[in-house]
């Protein structure tokens, strides 16, 4: 059993676990400058998400897993990318259990270079996960690595999203760097990039940055929504 249990939901020091710690550089745009508008938007979205009662977040996570079970994404026991939900993020425990029942090979992100914001996907095993510098549980460094492009689908944490599939993350840029190849035409359909979020995290429009990698689909407690040119959802 893959232990995908995140620690706490406190808002104290070092508890917004996907927020870059204060001793690390803040979110930057492609020119290397800070993005105050995006920082303000992230703060508002975190507050919106935190305002959801815990019971509602738990019920939403279960609904998200049910919606994914109704798609073809996990059929055939594929290799998938998942993440350990922390804080007030939509929980991934139910989805992990579903993937295990379907014999999927589960890979989790592991940061390998904090300065360059680089991470890789490594195989999740039975060993307990260890928190990284940001407090996010990760598999051991000795675990099997796989290139992101070799995965069938990657489920991503989402702070905000819009109707065009633009994803707003926590600002560190790890996923955008790892998945930058998806902006190339020959890689636009694999792996499938699926965001997980609550319905309240949707915005009418997010101004996409040059480095942003768009989602193929988003799953909330309300259902599954695909964005062109994603593969159609059955």
N, C-alpha and C positions, 0 to 999 in steps of 0.2 A: 504494500500500500504506500503510495506516495504521500508523505506528510505535508500537505499544503495548508498548514494552519498558520496564519499570521498572528503576531503578538497582540498589540493593544490598539485602542481607539482613542486614547487620551490626546488632548491637544497641547500637552506640555512640551517641554524641551525635547527636540529630536523625535517628535511623534507624527508630524505630517511627513510620513516616511518617504514619499516620492518627491519631496521638496529638496532642492539642492541645499545642503548645510551651509551655514553662514561663512565657513572657512573655505568654501569652494566658489568658483566664479558663477555669477548669476546667469539667467538665460540671455542669449545673445542672438542677434540677427546675423545674416551672412556677412555683413561688413564688420562684425565684431562689436557692435554697439549694443547697449542694453535696450530692452523693449518695455518701457514703462506701461504702455497701454495694455500689452499682453499680461504683464505682471498684475495689473489692477483687475483684469478680466479673470485671471486665475484665482485671485483672492475672492472675488465675488462667487465664482463657481464652487470653490471649496466650501464657502459659507452656505451656499444653497444645498450642497450635498450633505453637509454636516447637520443641517436642519431636519433631515429625514429621520423619523424615529427608527431605532435599531430594528424593531420588529418589521417595519416596512422594508428596510434594506434586506433583511433575511428573506422575506417573502419574494422580493424582487429577484434576488439571486437564484432562488429556486425556479421562478418563472423563466428566467434567462436560460437556465439549463434545459428546461422543457422545450423552449422554442428551438434551441440548437439540436435537441434530439429529433425534432421533426424535419430537419434538413438532411442533406446527403453528406455533410462535411466530415462526419466521423465514420462513414461507411468504409468497409474494407480495411479497418485497423491501420489508418495512416500514421505517419509521424507528424506530430503537431507541436506547435509552440504555445505554451501557456505561461501564466505568471502567478505569483502568490499575491493575492489581494491584501492590502494593508490599510489600516485606518478605516476611513468611511467609504472606501472603494466598493463597488459591487463584488460580492464574494465569489470566489472561484472554486470553493470546495465541492459544491454539487456538480459543477462541470467536470472537475477532475475525476470524481467518482464515476460519472457517466463515461468518460473517456477510458477509464480503467476497465469498466464492464465490457466495453467494446474492443478491448485489447489494443488500444492505441498506444503508440510509443510517445511518451510525453517528454518534452524538452523544456527546460526553464532557462531564463536569462541569467548570465553570470558576468559581472563587470570585471574586465581584465586590465583596464587602464583608466583611472579616474581623471587624469589630466587631459587625455585625448578623448574622453567620453566614449570609450569603446567597450562593447560587451559582445558575448557570444551566447549561443544556445548549447546547453549541456544536458545530458540524459538525467532525468529524475529517477532516483532509485529508492531503496527502502531506508537508506541512512537519513538521519535527521538533518534538516537544512540548517545552515549557519547564517546568522545575520551579517550582511556586509557593512561597509562604512556608513551607509545611509540607513542601516537598520532593516534592510529588506532581506528576507531569508533566501539563500542561494544553495545549490548543490555544491559538493566538493569540487575542488579544482581538478582532481584526478578523474572526474566523470567524463564519459564519452562526449565529445563535441560533434556538432553537425553544422554545416553551413545553413544559414537562414533560407537560402534559395532551394535547399533540399527538402524543406518541410512542405506539407500539403496545405496547411492552414496555420496561421498565427493569430492567436487571440491577444489583443492589446488592451492595456489600461487606457481609459479615456477620461479626461477632465471636462472637456467640452467638445461638441460636434455640431455640424450644421447640415442643412438639407443637401448639400453638394458632396458630403463625405469628407470635408476638411476636419482633421483631428487636432484638437488642442491638448497637448500633454502637459507634464509638470514643468517643462522648460529646460531640462538638462540636455535633451537632444540625443540620448542614447539610441532610441528606436529609429529616429530619422537617419542617423549615421549608419546604423546596421542595415537598414532597409533602403538605403539610397539607390541601390540598383533597380528597385521597382519603378523608378522614374524613367528607365530606359524602355523603349518600345518592346524589345524582345522579352522583357521580364514582367510585363504588365499584368499577367494573369496568374503568376505563381511566385511565391505562395499567396493564397487568398488571405487578405488582411481584414480581420473582423474585430471591431471595437466592442467592448462591453461597458455599458453605462446604465444609469438610471434615466428615465424619460425627462426628468427635470434638468438634465445637463444639456439638452438641445438648445441651440441658439439659431436665430434666423439666418445669420451669416457670420462667418469668421474669415477675416482677411488672411488668405494663405500667404505664407512666406515662401521664398524660393526653395528652401530646403525641406519644406513639409512634404511628407509622403501621404497621399490620401488613402482613405479606407475604401475597401470594396463593399463592406456591409457594416451595419451597426445592429447590435442586439440589446434591447432594453426589456423591461418587464412588459412593455406594450407589444413586443413582437420583433420580427426581423425586417430590416429594410436594406435593400441592395442599392448600390450606387453605380451608375454606368462608369466604365465598361466592365463591371464585375460580372461573374458568371451568374446566371439567373438562379434564384432560390426556388426549389420545388414547392 
